[in-house]
Amino acid sequence: MPILYHLTFLPHKMPECVAELQEVTTLRDHFGGETIYINPNQRSPIYIPRLLFGFQKLKTLRQIEYDYDLHHIYNADAFAFPILKQLRKPIVYSVSGGIGRKRPNMRFLDSLAAVVVADERSLKRLQGWGSKNCMLVHPGIDTSRFHYTPTPLNKEIYLMVGSAPWTIAQFQTKGVNALLEAAKQNPHLHLIFLWRGVLDSEMEQRVQSLNLEKQVQIIKQRVDVNQILSQVHASITLAAAPGIVKAYPHSLLESLAAGKPVLISQGIPMSDYVAHKQCGQIVRTVTAQAILEALDELLEKYPAMQTKAQQVGKNDFSLDKLITTFDRVYKKVLNGDHI
């Protein structure tokens, strides 16, 4: 079943660091198809708003559409892209960042063949608003690449930080500023940031201005994440609201697959899973104080949470489960079955 995958972000020079692209590559390799980027802003001399995404490729889309059985679009939020109205084949829409409290355009979502979300919180919200075409698909990673390496817990605490900012504003909304302030307040806290080749100098300047060079490491090149995880006690991802990062950030899935517990802000939907499985600690707000409080709570329960991480990490987010669930979604759409 060849599928045309639509991506709304710009091509990246380190594609292996982009979670959505990792998932799309896995699905495309299994089901067949191609990937198309509908964001025109890489080459445009002026900023093109989302309402116009894809129209620069409309002629091409219409020419190649009949080579595919369906369309599958990935976007952080449930934005109603007008270009989708121009497509003739069924559309599966993955809302990778989750559904917030604000009601989306339900008329648009109901017009799609299927709406896919990664978390139960988003599924319940859509169902509560009357959606009948939404489906839950947990993300998956290649868990075979990760294994547990014990890291002795002593005075010095090491955390891996994923989901690096794409914009200056995200230093605040993704909690980078708060993490640096937390490290400033706690000289025993060490942070290893997985960076993506964007805003490198901005990050280095902030670290230097706070005199945190001995506590903060910035990884700017492709790296074996399992090797980094062998050096840390836990991983952390923060976001001030849903949609800023993936509902289930890949760096946290990788951490669990390596048997390391996680710290996650309450606004990220995966926090519900973490609380239920007791494989990490919830950060109540994206502030330095809340980070340090959550870290203290994690350390108090660390042996139990580390054990839980080992138990769930290898089983709950495998690539086999991801592929099997999407196979069910695609077949339902193509057969015209009720989702």
C-alpha positions in Angstrom: 0.0 0.0 0.0 2.2 2.9 -1.2 1.6 6.0 1.0 2.5 9.7 0.4 3.8 11.1 3.7 3.5 14.9 4.2 5.8 16.7 6.6 5.1 20.3 7.7 8.5 21.1 9.1 11.6 22.1 7.1 14.2 19.5 6.0 16.9 19.2 8.6 20.6 18.7 8.3 20.5 16.2 11.1 17.3 14.2 10.1 18.2 11.3 12.5 17.4 13.8 15.4 13.9 14.5 14.2 11.4 12.1 15.9 8.6 12.5 13.3 11.0 11.8 10.5 12.3 8.7 12.2 8.8 7.4 12.5 7.9 8.2 8.9 11.0 6.5 7.6 10.1 3.4 9.6 6.6 3.3 8.1 7.7 4.2 4.6 10.3 1.5 4.6 7.6 -1.1 5.7 4.5 0.0 3.7 6.2 1.7 0.7 5.8 5.2 -0.5 7.5 8.6 -0.5 8.0 11.7 1.7 7.2 15.2 0.6 7.9 18.4 2.5 5.0 20.9 2.2 6.6 23.8 4.1 7.8 26.3 1.5 9.9 28.5 3.8 13.3 26.9 3.1 13.6 28.7 -0.2 11.0 31.5 0.1 12.5 35.0 0.5 9.5 35.9 2.7 7.8 33.9 5.4 4.9 31.8 4.1 2.1 31.2 6.6 0.8 27.7 7.3 -2.5 28.5 5.5 -0.5 28.4 2.2 1.7 25.3 2.9 1.6 22.8 0.1 0.1 25.1 -2.6 3.5 25.6 -4.1 3.5 21.8 -4.9 -0.2 21.5 -5.8 0.5 20.7 -9.5 3.0 18.0 -8.5 0.7 16.6 -5.9 -2.1 16.2 -8.4 0.3 14.5 -10.9 1.6 11.9 -8.4 -1.4 11.4 -6.2 -2.8 8.4 -8.1 0.4 6.5 -7.5 -0.5 6.2 -3.8 -3.3 4.6 -1.9 -3.6 7.4 0.7 -2.0 10.4 2.3 -0.5 10.6 5.8 0.3 14.0 7.2 2.4 14.7 10.3 1.9 17.9 12.2 2.5 19.0 15.8 -1.1 20.3 16.3 -4.5 19.8 14.7 -4.1 22.7 12.2 -6.6 22.7 9.3 -4.3 23.0 6.3 -6.4 24.2 3.3 -4.2 22.2 0.9 -5.7 19.0 2.2 -9.0 19.9 0.7 -7.4 19.7 -2.7 -6.4 16.0 -2.2 -8.6 13.2 -3.6 -7.2 10.2 -1.8 -8.0 9.4 1.9 -6.0 11.4 4.5 -4.6 10.1 7.8 -3.5 13.0 10.0 -1.1 12.4 12.9 -1.2 15.1 15.6 2.3 14.4 17.0 2.2 17.1 19.7 -1.1 16.1 21.2 -4.5 17.9 21.6 -4.6 20.8 24.1 -7.6 22.1 26.0 -8.6 24.4 23.2 -11.1 22.8 20.9 -9.7 22.4 17.4 -11.6 22.7 14.2 -13.7 19.5 14.6 -15.5 20.0 11.3 -12.1 19.8 9.6 -10.9 16.8 11.6 -14.2 14.9 11.0 -13.6 15.3 7.2 -10.5 13.2 7.4 -10.3 9.5 7.0 -8.5 9.1 10.4 -7.0 11.3 13.1 -4.1 9.6 14.9 -2.9 10.7 18.4 -0.1 9.2 20.5 -1.6 9.7 23.9 -4.8 8.8 25.9 -5.3 12.4 27.0 -5.7 13.6 23.4 -7.9 10.7 22.5 -10.3 11.3 25.3 -10.5 15.0 24.5 -11.3 14.3 20.8 -13.9 11.7 21.8 -15.4 14.1 24.3 -15.9 16.6 21.4 -17.7 14.0 19.4 -14.9 12.7 17.2 -15.5 9.2 15.8 -12.5 8.9 13.5 -9.7 9.3 16.0 -7.3 6.4 17.0 -4.5 5.9 19.5 -1.1 4.8 18.2 1.7 4.8 20.6 5.1 5.8 19.1 7.8 3.2 18.6 11.6 3.1 18.5 14.2 0.5 17.8 14.6 -0.7 21.4 17.3 -3.2 20.4 19.8 -0.2 20.1 19.5 0.4 23.9 20.6 -1.5 26.9 20.9 -0.8 30.6 24.3 0.4 32.0 24.2 1.1 35.7 25.3 4.6 36.7 26.3 4.8 40.4 24.2 7.3 42.3 26.3 9.6 44.4 26.6 13.3 45.0 26.8 14.3 41.4 23.6 13.9 39.3 23.7 13.7 35.5 20.6 14.2 33.2 20.3 13.9 29.5 18.2 16.7 27.9 16.5 16.1 24.5 14.0 18.1 22.4 16.4 21.1 21.7 14.9 24.4 20.7 14.2 25.4 17.1 13.7 29.0 17.9 14.9 31.6 20.5 11.4 31.6 22.1 11.7 27.9 22.8 14.6 28.4 25.2 11.8 29.5 27.5 9.0 27.2 26.4 11.1 24.1 26.3 12.6 24.8 29.7 16.2 25.4 28.7 16.4 28.6 30.6 14.9 26.9 33.7 17.3 24.0 33.4 20.3 26.3 33.3 19.0 28.2 36.3 18.4 24.9 38.2 22.0 23.9 37.4 23.2 27.3 38.7 21.3 26.8 41.9 22.5 23.2 42.4 26.3 22.8 41.6 25.9 19.0 41.7 23.5 18.9 38.8 25.1 18.1 35.4 23.2 18.5 32.1 24.0 16.8 28.8 22.1 18.6 26.0 21.5 16.8 22.7 21.6 19.7 20.3 20.5 19.7 16.6 22.8 22.2 14.9 20.4 25.1 15.4 21.1 28.0 17.7 24.4 26.5 18.8 26.1 29.9 19.6 23.1 31.1 21.5 23.2 28.1 23.8 26.9 28.4 24.3 26.6 32.1 25.2 23.9 31.3 27.8 26.1 28.6 29.4 29.1 30.9 29.5 27.2 33.8 30.9 26.1 31.6 33.8 29.6 30.1 34.3 28.2 26.6 33.8 30.9 25.2 31.5 31.8 22.5 34.1 28.2 21.4 34.6 26.7 21.6 31.1 27.8 19.6 28.0 26.3 20.4 24.6 26.4 17.5 22.1 26.3 19.1 18.6 27.1 16.2 16.4 25.5 12.8 15.6 26.0 10.6 18.7 25.2 7.1 20.0 22.4 8.0 22.4 22.8 4.7 24.2 26.4 5.7 25.0 25.2 9.0 26.4 22.5 7.3 28.5 25.1 5.0 30.0 26.6 8.2 31.6 23.4 9.6 33.1 21.0 8.8 35.8 17.8 10.0 34.1 16.5 12.1 31.1 14.4 15.2 31.1 12.1 16.9 28.6 10.1 20.0 29.4 7.4 22.0 27.6 5.2 24.8 28.8 2.2 23.5 26.9 1.1 20.6 24.7 2.2 20.8 21.0 5.7 22.2 21.7 7.3 18.8 21.8 6.0 15.4 20.8 3.3 13.9 23.0 5.8 11.1 23.6 9.3 12.6 23.2 11.7 10.1 21.6 14.5 11.0 23.9 12.4 9.8 26.9 11.4 6.6 25.1 15.1 6.0 24.5 15.8 6.7 28.1 13.3 4.1 29.3 14.5 1.6 26.7 18.0 2.0 28.4 16.5 1.5 31.8 16.8 5.1 32.9 13.8 6.9 34.5 12.6 10.2 33.2 11.6 13.7 34.4 8.8 15.3 32.4 6.7 18.4 32.7 3.0 18.0 33.4 1.9 19.7 30.2 3.4 16.9 28.0 0.8 14.1 27.5 3.3 11.4 28.2 3.4 12.6 31.8 0.1 10.6 32.4 1.9 7.4 31.3 5.0 8.2 33.5 2.8 8.8 36.5 0.8 5.6 35.9 3.9 3.4 35.3 5.9 5.1 38.1 8.9 5.2 35.8 9.8 8.8 36.5 8.8 12.1 38.1 6.5 14.8 37.0 7.8 18.4 36.9 4.8 20.5 37.9 5.8 23.8 36.2 8.6 24.8 33.9 10.7 26.6 36.5 14.0 26.0 38.2 12.4 25.5 41.6 9.9 22.9 40.2 12.8 21.1 38.4 14.9 20.8 41.6 11.8 19.7 43.6 11.0 16.9 41.1 14.7 15.9 41.0 14.8 15.5 44.8 11.6 13.4 44.6 13.1 11.2 41.9 16.3 10.7 43.9 14.3 9.6 46.9 12.6 6.9 44.9 15.4 6.3 42.4 15.9 2.5 42.8 12.2 1.7 42.4 11.8 4.1 39.4 14.9 2.8 37.7 13.5 -0.8 38.1 10.2 0.3 36.6 12.0 2.0 33.7 13.8 -1.3 32.9 10.5 -3.2 33.0 8.4 -0.9 30.6 11.1 0.6 28.3 11.7 -2.5 26.2 8.1 -3.6 25.9 5.7 -0.6 25.5 7.2 1.3 22.6 8.6 -1.2 20.1 8.7 -0.7 16.3 6.7 -3.9 15.9 3.8 -2.4 17.8 4.0 0.8 15.9 3.9 -0.9 12.5 1.1 -3.4 13.6 -1.1 -0.6 14.8 -0.6 1.6 11.7 -1.3 -1.4 9.5 -4.7 -1.7 11.2 -5.3 2.1 10.7 -4.4 2.0 7.0 -6.5 -1.1 6.3 -9.5 0.4 8.0 -9.2 3.6 6.0 -8.7 1.8 2.7 -11.6 -0.6 3.4 -13.8 2.3 4.4 -14.4 0.7 7.8 -15.5 2.7 10.8 -12.4 3.8 12.8 
